[in-house]
């Protein structure tokens, strides 16, 4: 999505909420509710309230922040039937998401930059923060979100305030705060495919003037949209259960202490890909190499590979089961002179159990090997952040503090080759025990030099240190004389490194008018050293990967006019990355695997825009777009790589050149009690390459999705009913295309792979 705002804030199904101030009565989806009466084309002042964010670690209007930011609200999520970052990013043009069978293999991309890795020794390029606590592993951020208030997507390096692993951007997830007044709700939804979701919550005072609290829960499930013919069941669905609660204690009028608790259980029944082809097309020759053995195996099972295939035949139920949660204590204390101290102590724990049908086949005919993968991940982190915010109005105002994070990851991953070919049987196994220990220390500060009331400078700096260590031990039946599919021979090693780094930001900001400001920033981003520690780790992976660093230049304009009925925000950017950490395809005894390398240098250049307009009293139109030229500038071909690894000038994975969202919302009061909304949005993106090897058959062609909804509200009963249709024109598209382990290509189907609809019923108390 575009520039620093929610440019289509007031559009209902549009994801990136607008930076435009919203009307006082905000309806489902963050859209405004119109006052009684018909719309008018005349320019009448609209009562608005500003969208506030914590992009700079303090609450301030989004329109005043010199950072390109999109905001997506809980009401929008309800109307779009999305409940995690993968769904939300469909409506944020600058952001993309890499789907996969296991949560630990998923990744976030902003402006075409992200990190794909199953290794716990590699950090993401996009930092994810929930209620002030940084999540060290990207898989922890892919879960369903309970009690969502809003998601703030910040583009470009955000390391001065959000940590070192924010070189491409940061995603700030904000959940609901308790309220002193009693409030409760219950909400149920049902959609085709037997998808259901029941949520509820309550908030209020426990001890007058001292203690307030809230609690939210969810129960949801979906049968799936892929058929497993081996077991005659539906897959690609999920079961989710979660709770979240906050207690806000106010011992005196200067102090607030918030205790946050949450837990989420997820059972995602995602297959390891739906076969769409039994051939692979090489880059850059376009020569196709077929796999007749795989083709015969799929034919015997009754599966016809194609881009419209929605069937698998797996004799092992692929699944990713997550138990995640944690606790945090946030202390806010105001001091004389307007200074404010904030301390956030966080503890997070994540357990992932993974089962995958590695070969993706059910029956095992001659020439095909049956392989089962099983993984167990145990991860925990403890962090402390303390910062002080100075009062505003002085020549120099700032936020400064220190940060510490300790994390420990322990994993066990096994691969069992159950059946081999009759001619050369090679059953075997491999099991790896590996882990990562990490300590990060940092001091940081960012502030404004207020030269005048309208002109200011921006200065930010973070100094940091990483201590990183790994251990690895694999026991395997594979040897040079007896190779086993997808398994390297036994191996063991340990290693550690310590490195210092920095991130900074400098810039200028000028208020052209009261509702128009322009800014320019230069930022240096840093992502720490890494180890490629994974199941098939070998000696070459024991070398520490150099830190990924980048320089980013951004110029932006945020504006509102016509009595704030129109918001128009734009930004242009140039980002250059060196020592880019990326996954590269490798082959182990006939099985496809990936290994992390310092791939070289890449860049991302483009423009973003958000526009929102109250063209009539009851009608709001919006549009958000991103043009992103994200390419490989110079690729370092690893030893043993094919000549086709020369991908200089080719597009980065998960970086469509164009992506936009158009939306319209018409809301009208029928009388003093009832109102109705009609909403529609259209999302479109250009072709997207999913593989760094630039193969032609891992490209998703350009596609567009049209969604629409209607909501009826009863203000007396505080009840609202929404009818929702997703992908109304039944466009088939893929969220990810990968190489099949045994050959060919395998696709991952999103929830809205085809048309579906349903309803959402919400009751307030």
MIVO-213096 format. One record per residue (C-alpha): residue in one letter; x, y, z. Coordinates in steps of 0.05 Angstrom, whole numbers, padded with zeros to 5 digits, always signed. Layout:
<nodes>
aXYZ ...
</nodes>
This chain:
<nodes>
x+00000+00000+00000 x+00025+00065-00007 x+00055+00120+00028 x+00054+00139+00098 x-00018+00135+00109 x-00077+00092+00105 x-00094+00125+00044 x-00159+00091+00036 x-00175+00092+00105 x-00247+00097+00099 x-00257+00043+00050 x-00290-00018+00073 x-00259-00077+00044 x-00197-00043+00024 x-00141-00065+00067 x-00095-00010+00081 x-00136+00035+00122 x-00133+00106+00104 x-00090+00157+00134 x-00148+00202+00126 x-00185+00222+00189 x-00245+00179+00198 x-00316+00202+00214 x-00334+00201+00286 x-00379+00141+00281 x-00335+00087+00253 x-00371+00026+00226 x-00349-00044+00211 x-00285-00046+00173 x-00262+00021+00198 x-00308+00055+00149 x-00350+00114+00169 x-00424+00111+00183 x-00461+00166+00149 x-00507+00214+00184 x-00580+00210+00169 x-00600+00242+00104 x-00578+00237+00033 x-00510+00251+00007 x-00492+00318-00020 x-00441+00338-00071 x-00426+00404-00037 x-00363+00410+00005 x-00388+00406+00076 x-00342+00398+00136 x-00340+00326+00160 x-00330+00312+00234 x-00267+00271+00237 x-00220+00240+00286 x-00147+00229+00270 x-00117+00160+00262 x-00062+00153+00314 x-00002+00106+00311 x+00059+00088+00353 x+00106+00087+00293 x+00157+00128+00332 x+00145+00094+00399 x+00096+00147+00422 x+00024+00161+00403 x+00018+00213+00348 x-00026+00227+00286 x-00009+00185+00227 x-00011+00245+00181 x+00045+00278+00220 x+00093+00219+00220 x+00151+00222+00169 x+00148+00147+00156 x+00112+00111+00100 x+00059+00072+00139 x-00005+00033+00125 x-00056+00017+00178 x-00106-00041+00176 x-00161-00044+00228 x-00199-00099+00263 x-00265-00077+00231 x-00233-00085+00162 x-00208-00155+00181 x-00279-00176+00199 x-00307-00153+00134 x-00251-00182+00092 x-00253-00248+00131 x-00178-00246+00144 x-00147-00259+00212 x-00072-00263+00202 x-00017-00226+00166 x-00023-00268+00103 x-00094-00245+00093 x-00082-00173+00114 x-00025-00165+00065 x-00071-00179+00007 x-00097-00108+00020 x-00030-00074+00032 x+00004-00062-00036 x+00074-00054-00008 x+00072-00119+00031 x+00072-00192+00010 x+00072-00259+00045 x+00106-00326+00030 x+00058-00383+00046 x+00083-00453+00063 x+00061-00518+00095 x+00096-00502+00161 x+00091-00436+00199 x+00166-00435+00210 x+00176-00432+00134 x+00132-00371+00122 x+00160-00301+00111 x+00141-00228+00105 x+00164-00181+00049 x+00160-00105+00046 x+00178-00069-00019 x+00202-00136-00046 x+00252-00148+00010 x+00246-00207+00058 x+00284-00267+00084 x+00265-00339+00069 x+00297-00390+00115 x+00279-00449+00158 x+00343-00438+00199 x+00334-00410+00269 x+00402-00377+00260 x+00375-00327+00209 x+00334-00266+00226 x+00278-00236+00184 x+00288-00171+00146 x+00220-00148+00170 x+00211-00141+00245 x+00145-00160+00276 x+00124-00129+00342 x+00062-00144+00384 x+00043-00096+00439 x+00114-00071+00443 x+00149-00140+00445 x+00193-00157+00386 x+00182-00228+00359 x+00251-00258+00344 x+00226-00313+00297 x+00183-00296+00237 x+00140-00359+00246 x+00114-00331+00312 x+00081-00275+00273 x+00041-00318+00225 x-00012-00340+00276 x-00084-00318+00282 x-00090-00252+00320 x-00138-00249+00380 x-00166-00183+00402 x-00137-00144+00344 x-00141-00068+00345 x-00098-00050+00285 x-00036-00069+00246 x+00014-00015+00227 x+00059-00033+00167 x+00120+00012+00165 x+00163+00012+00102 x+00238+00021+00098 x+00289+00012+00154 x+00258+00021+00223 x+00317-00003+00264 x+00329+00060+00304 x+00267+00046+00345 x+00243-00024+00326 x+00307-00065+00328 x+00363-00087+00283 x+00322-00139+00244 x+00278-00084+00213 x+00322-00069+00153 x+00264-00075+00104 x+00209-00051+00151 x+00168-00067+00212 x+00098-00093+00227 x+00069-00067+00292 x+00010-00107+00317 x-00033-00071+00368 x-00086-00108+00408 x-00146-00079+00446 x-00135-00041+00511 x-00182-00050+00570 x-00237+00002+00580 x-00264+00029+00645 x-00335+00027+00620 x-00366-00041+00614 x-00366-00068+00543 x-00378-00137+00516 x-00389-00168+00448 x-00399-00234+00413 x-00389-00247+00340 x-00401-00307+00296 x-00386-00319+00223 x-00397-00375+00174 x-00371-00382+00103 x-00376-00434+00049 x-00326-00491+00056 x-00352-00500+00128 x-00309-00443+00154 x-00333-00417+00220 x-00307-00367+00271 x-00334-00349+00340 x-00303-00292+00379 x-00323-00255+00441 x-00297-00209+00493 x-00311-00168+00555 x-00279-00106+00584 x-00292-00064+00646 x-00272-00042+00716 x-00251-00092+00770 x-00229-00041+00822 x-00257+00029+00813 x-00203+00079+00793 x-00149+00026+00802 x-00157-00036+00760 x-00191-00049+00693 x-00185-00111+00649 x-00208-00144+00586 x-00209-00214+00556 x-00220-00239+00485 x-00226-00309+00457 x-00233-00343+00390 x-00252-00411+00363 x-00248-00422+00288 x-00240-00475+00235 x-00242-00489+00160 x-00247-00556+00125 x-00202-00534+00068 x-00204-00526-00008 x-00159-00583-00029 x-00180-00656-00033 x-00134-00711-00009 x-00158-00770-00051 x-00114-00819-00012 x-00155-00809+00051 x-00218-00780+00019 x-00213-00717+00063 x-00209-00642+00054 x-00143-00609+00071 x-00112-00540+00067 x-00156-00520+00125 x-00145-00504+00199 x-00167-00507+00271 x-00152-00446+00315 x-00164-00433+00389 x-00139-00372+00426 x-00147-00325+00485 x-00117-00257+00504 x-00125-00215+00567 x-00099-00150+00594 x-00100-00120+00664 x-00087-00046+00671 x-00070-00023+00741 x-00066+00051+00759 x-00035+00059+00828 x-00033+00135+00821 x-00047+00189+00770 x+00024+00185+00742 x+00033+00110+00735 x+00002+00054+00694 x+00022-00019+00694 x-00006-00067+00642 x-00001-00142+00646 x-00014-00178+00581 x-00026-00253+00574 x-00042-00293+00511 x-00043-00363+00483 x-00057-00390+00413 x-00066-00461+00388 x-00063-00472+00313 x-00070-00536+00273 x-00059-00520+00200 x-00072-00579+00154 x-00032-00551+00095 x-00005-00601+00044 x+00067-00593+00021 x+00043-00569-00047 x-00008-00588-00101 x+00027-00615-00163 x+00016-00570-00223 x+00069-00599-00268 x+00116-00659-00274 x+00167-00618-00313 x+00215-00563-00293 x+00234-00506-00340 x+00306-00482-00333 x+00328-00410-00332 x+00349-00378-00378 x+00344-00431-00433 x+00270-00447-00422 x+00287-00520-00433 x+00236-00566-00399 x+00260-00629-00364 x+00204-00679-00353 x+00200-00732-00299 x+00163-00792-00329 x+00167-00831-00263 x+00131-00775-00226 x+00081-00767-00283 x+00065-00842-00281 x+00057-00841-00205 x+00008-00783-00207 x-00031-00815-00264 x-00037-00880-00225 x-00067-00841-00168 x-00116-00805-00212 x-00085-00735-00208 x-00077-00691-00268 x-00024-00638-00255 x-00046-00568-00277 x-00052-00497-00251 x-00125-00514-00236 x-00109-00577-00197 x-00140-00579-00127 x-00123-00651-00110 x-00066-00686-00074 x-00054-00758-00056 x-00015-00760+00010 x-00009-00821+00053 x+00017-00777+00109 x-00025-00719+00136 x+00017-00657+00128 x+00005-00609+00186 x+00036-00553+00225 x+00014-00549+00298 x+00033-00487+00337 x+00028-00471+00411 x+00048-00399+00422 x+00038-00347+00475 x+00070-00305+00527 x+00066-00251+00580 x+00088-00179+00583 x+00090-00125+00635 x+00089-00053+00611 x+00103+00004+00659 x+00087+00076+00640 x+00109+00130+00689 x+00103+00205+00680 x+00153+00251+00714 x+00156+00325+00727 x+00169+00367+00666 x+00131+00320+00619 x+00181+00264+00614 x+00154+00193+00608 x+00188+00128+00625 x+00165+00063+00591 x+00190-00006+00609 x+00168-00068+00571 x+00188-00136+00599 x+00167-00193+00553 x+00170-00269+00553 x+00147-00309+00492 x+00146-00384+00479 x+00133-00421+00414 x+00127-00495+00400 x+00117-00522+00330 x+00104-00594+00310 x+00111-00608+00236 x+00093-00669+00195 x+00101-00668+00120 x+00092-00717+00063 x+00160-00700+00033 x+00147-00736-00033 x+00075-00713-00038 x+00050-00781-00061 x+00004-00834-00032 x+00017-00901-00065 x+00088-00919-00080 x+00097-00949-00150 x+00163-00973-00177 x+00215-00919-00183 x+00185-00874-00129 x+00208-00864-00057 x+00161-00852+00002 x+00190-00802+00051 x+00162-00775+00117 x+00188-00713+00152 x+00176-00697+00225 x+00200-00636+00262 x+00195-00610+00333 x+00214-00538+00351 x+00219-00508+00420 x+00234-00434+00425 x+00232-00382+00479 x+00254-00311+00486 x+00259-00259+00542 x+00267-00185+00528 x+00271-00119+00564 x+00264-00050+00535 x+00267+00014+00575 x+00260+00082+00543 x+00245+00154+00561 x+00205+00203+00519 x+00218+00276+00528 x+00163+00328+00528 x+00144+00361+00462 x+00152+00434+00448 x+00226+00442+00462 x+00280+00452+00410 x+00300+00378+00416 x+00249+00325+00433 x+00268+00251+00432 x+00256+00179+00451 x+00318+00142+00478 x+00331+00077+00515 x+00364+00009+00517 x+00343-00061+00495 x+00363-00132+00512 x+00339-00198+00481 x+00358-00269+00498 x+00330-00326+00456 x+00341-00401+00454 x+00318-00448+00400 x+00323-00525+00403 x+00299-00568+00345 x+00295-00641+00326 x+00281-00657+00253 x+00278-00727+00223 x+00269-00755+00153 x+00249-00827+00143 x+00256-00860+00075 x+00203-00915+00081 x+00205-00948+00013 x+00256-00948-00043 x+00254-00973-00114 x+00253-01049-00123 x+00316-01047-00165 x+00359-01007-00117 x+00326-01005-00049 x+00353-00950-00005 x+00309-00942+00056 x+00344-00899+00108 x+00335-00843+00156 x+00367-00781+00184 x+00354-00744+00248 x+00385-00677+00267 x+00388-00643+00334 x+00406-00570+00328 x+00396-00503+00362 x+00413-00429+00366 x+00428-00384+00425 x+00426-00309+00414 x+00438-00247+00456 x+00426-00178+00430 x+00444-00113+00466 x+00427-00044+00441 x+00422+00030+00459 x+00380+00075+00416 x+00353+00145+00407 x+00313+00184+00356 x+00289+00255+00360 x+00269+00320+00325 x+00308+00384+00321 x+00252+00436+00318 x+00285+00493+00280 x+00217+00527+00274 x+00145+00507+00286 x+00142+00484+00214 x+00212+00459+00199 x+00250+00404+00236 x+00308+00356+00229 x+00306+00282+00245 x+00363+00244+00278 x+00364+00171+00300 x+00417+00121+00319 x+00420+00050+00346 x+00485+00017+00369 x+00480-00058+00378 x+00518-00122+00391 x+00500-00194+00372 x+00525-00257+00406 x+00504-00317+00364 x+00521-00391+00375 x+00497-00455+00344 x+00502-00530+00355 x+00487-00585+00305 x+00489-00662+00306 x+00460-00707+00251 x+00457-00783+00253 x+00444-00811+00184 x+00447-00876+00146 x+00469-00839+00084 x+00541-00846+00062 x+00579-00830-00001 x+00573-00903-00022 x+00500-00909-00001 x+00464-00842-00016 x+00394-00832+00012 x+00342-00786-00020 x+00345-00716+00011 x+00392-00735+00068 x+00465-00717+00077 x+00513-00762+00116 x+00524-00756+00191 x+00553-00690+00213 x+00566-00650+00276 x+00594-00582+00292 x+00587-00521+00336 x+00605-00448+00326 x+00596-00378+00352 x+00606-00306+00332 x+00600-00236+00362 x+00592-00174+00320 x+00576-00101+00330 x+00531-00061+00284 x+00491+00003+00278 x+00430+00033+00245 x+00414+00106+00235 x+00364+00155+00206 x+00372+00228+00187 x+00321+00272+00153 x+00283+00337+00144 x+00209+00350+00153 x+00171+00413+00132 x+00098+00432+00144 x+00080+00464+00078 x+00010+00479+00104 x-00028+00459+00167 x-00053+00396+00131 x+00006+00384+00085 x+00076+00362+00104 x+00136+00339+00063 x+00196+00299+00087 x+00261+00268+00065 x+00299+00214+00103 x+00362+00173+00095 x+00366+00108+00134 x+00420+00056+00144 x+00392-00013+00159 x+00427-00073+00190 x+00409-00146+00199 x+00458-00187+00241 x+00503-00246+00224 x+00473-00314+00211 x+00486-00388+00211 x+00450-00434+00162 x+00432-00485+00215 x+00381-00535+00190 x+00368-00610+00180 x+00417-00618+00122 x+00471-00572+00149 x+00541-00587+00124 x+00611-00559+00133 x+00601-00502+00083 x+00541-00479+00124 x+00585-00472+00186 x+00613-00408+00159 x+00581-00347+00189 x+00540-00306+00139 x+00559-00232+00138 x+00508-00182+00164 x+00459-00155+00113 x+00461-00079+00107 x+00424-00028+00066 x+00419+00046+00051 x+00350+00075+00038 x+00328+00144+00013 x+00255+00164+00018 x+00218+00228+00001 x+00145+00235+00019 x+00085+00282+00018 x+00024+00276+00063 x-00035+00322+00049 x-00108+00334+00065 x-00153+00386+00033 x-00225+00405+00017 x-00243+00406+00091 x-00203+00342+00100 x-00252+00306+00054 x-00192+00285+00011 x-00127+00253+00034 x-00070+00244-00015 x-00004+00215+00008 x+00056+00196-00035 x+00126+00170-00025 x+00185+00152-00070 x+00242+00108-00047 x+00309+00078-00066 x+00337+00019-00025 x+00405-00014-00038 x+00422-00079+00000 x+00491-00112+00006 x+00507-00182+00032 x+00435-00200+00019 x+00418-00264+00057 x+00377-00310+00013 x+00357-00382+00003 x+00385-00417-00058 x+00361-00483-00088 x+00406-00544-00078 x+00399-00618-00090 x+00416-00675-00042 x+00416-00743-00074 x+00355-00728-00117 x+00317-00687-00066 x+00307-00612-00069 x+00333-00572-00010 x+00351-00499+00002 x+00413-00468+00033 x+00425-00397+00058 x+00479-00355+00026 x+00503-00283+00022 x+00472-00275-00047 x+00503-00208-00065 x+00470-00141-00075 x+00398-00125-00091 x+00357-00061-00096 x+00286-00036-00092 x+00262+00029-00123 x+00192+00055-00131 x+00134+00100-00113 x+00073+00090-00068 x+00008+00128-00062 x-00055+00130-00019 x-00116+00170-00039 x-00182+00174-00002 x-00240+00220-00019 x-00309+00233+00012 x-00338+00251-00055 x-00409+00251-00025 x-00434+00252+00046 x-00449+00178+00043 x-00397+00156-00008 x-00322+00146+00002 x-00275+00125-00054 x-00203+00103-00043 x-00143+00077-00080 x-00074+00052-00057 x-00017+00031-00103 x+00056+00012-00104 x+00104+00010-00162 x+00165-00029-00140 x+00225-00044-00184 x+00260-00096-00139 x+00316-00133-00174 x+00380-00172-00164 x+00438-00125-00180 x+00496-00174-00171 x+00488-00247-00151 x+00544-00287-00120 x+00539-00356-00150 x+00557-00407-00096 x+00607-00463-00108 x+00577-00519-00149 x+00519-00477-00174 x+00497-00484-00247 x+00513-00431-00298 x+00440-00411-00297 x+00450-00379-00229 x+00470-00314-00263 x+00406-00277-00247 x+00432-00206-00249 x+00377-00158-00268 x+00321-00207-00253 x+00263-00191-00206 x+00266-00209-00132 x+00218-00262-00107 x+00151-00238-00079 x+00160-00170-00111 x+00105-00155-00162 x+00122-00093-00202 x+00052-00064-00193 x+00001-00075-00138 x-00060-00033-00123 x-00126-00033-00084 x-00188+00005-00106 x-00248+00011-00060 x-00315+00043-00051 x-00361+00049+00009 x-00433+00074+00009 x-00464+00081+00078 x-00534+00109+00088 x-00578+00118+00148 x-00648+00089+00132 x-00678+00121+00194 x-00658+00137+00266 x-00648+00063+00280 x-00624+00027+00218 x-00567+00041+00169 x-00539+00001+00111 x-00471-00002+00078 x-00452-00028+00009 x-00378-00039-00001 x-00333-00063-00057 x-00259-00069-00070 x-00215-00093-00126 x-00143-00115-00116 x-00094-00126-00173 x-00021-00144-00179 x+00026-00157-00237 x+00065-00221-00249 x+00104-00247-00189 x+00166-00290-00189 x+00169-00337-00129 x+00239-00366-00137 x+00308-00334-00137 x+00328-00384-00191 x+00281-00344-00237 x+00251-00406-00269 x+00192-00390-00315 x+00146-00441-00283 x+00150-00410-00214 x+00115-00346-00237 x+00045-00325-00217 x+00013-00287-00274 x-00021-00220-00263 x-00089-00226-00231 x-00145-00186-00199 x-00193-00202-00143 x-00261-00168-00132 x-00294-00170-00064 x-00360-00141-00040 x-00403-00138+00022 x-00467-00109+00051 x-00479-00092+00124 x-00544-00076+00160 x-00538-00043+00228 x-00590-00037+00284 x-00567+00018+00332 x-00621+00002+00383 x-00602-00071+00391 x-00529-00056+00376 x-00531-00111+00325 x-00502-00116+00255 x-00505-00168+00200 x-00456-00169+00142 x-00461-00210+00079 x-00392-00220+00047 x-00369-00248-00019 x-00295-00258-00032 x-00265-00267-00102 x-00332-00253-00135 x-00306-00265-00206 x-00275-00332-00185 x-00203-00316-00203 x-00155-00374-00190 x-00087-00351-00165 x-00032-00381-00122 x+00001-00355-00059 x+00065-00393-00073 x+00096-00439-00126 x+00155-00483-00109 x+00194-00540-00138 x+00167-00609-00126 x+00215-00650-00083 x+00215-00706-00135 x+00209-00660-00195 x+00158-00614-00227 x+00125-00556-00191 x+00079-00554-00131 x+00029-00499-00115 x+00000-00470-00051 x-00072-00449-00055 x-00098-00389-00014 x-00164-00387+00023 x-00195-00345-00033 x-00169-00389-00089 x-00240-00390-00114 x-00305-00353-00101 x-00336-00361-00032 x-00385-00324+00012 x-00417-00322+00081 x-00441-00277+00137 x-00415-00242+00199 x-00463-00228+00257 x-00439-00183+00313 x-00475-00163+00378 x-00450-00109+00425 x-00471-00106+00498 
</nodes>
